[in-house]
Every structure is written in structure tokens, then in C-alpha cells.
Amino acid sequence: MSRELKKKIRKEILRKRKSLDPRERLELSRLVLERLFSLEEFREAKKVFLYVSKADEVDTVPLIRTCLEEGKEVFAPFVRGSDMD
């Protein structure tokens, strides 16, 4: 996939994500987490790699808290700057 196409896709996804109503975002976050918690692979995992959400993304804070409460090791990327490749 070309770099230009990636940028175009990211821009469109970001536009759609930012246009979500806060209540809709909250409900979608809940559904994503519900689905994840239902997966046997996730329930049995001892280590999970997650991202720490920003304001307009699926809220991962409840997920991180639950993982830590269940004794899972939680890992997250560290990003410098705004360029993602």
C-alpha cells in the first residue's frame, strides 16, 4: 500500500471518528470492550499490548484497569511526534 493511500485512509477514518456524537462513541467503546472480554484468547492472556486512547478514540482506560485488576501485564506503545508509519 502506498504512503499516499495510507495517509488518505487515515484522514478519512479520523474525520469519521471525530464526527461521532460523544454518546455514540461511548456506546461503541462499550461494544468493542464487551466483544474483547468475550474472547477466550483475551480472557486467558497473561500479557496484553494495548494503546492508551485519546479523546476521540475507543476508550481503553476501562480495559487497562480491568487487565491490571486481573493481574495481566499491560504493554503500550510509546510514540514520539505525530508521524505514524
Buried (B, 14 or more C-beta within 10 A) or exposed (E): EEEEEEEEEEEEEEEEBEEEEEEEBEEBBEEBBEEBEEEEEBEEBEEBEBEEBEEEEBBBEEBBEBBEEEEBEBEEEEEEEEEEE
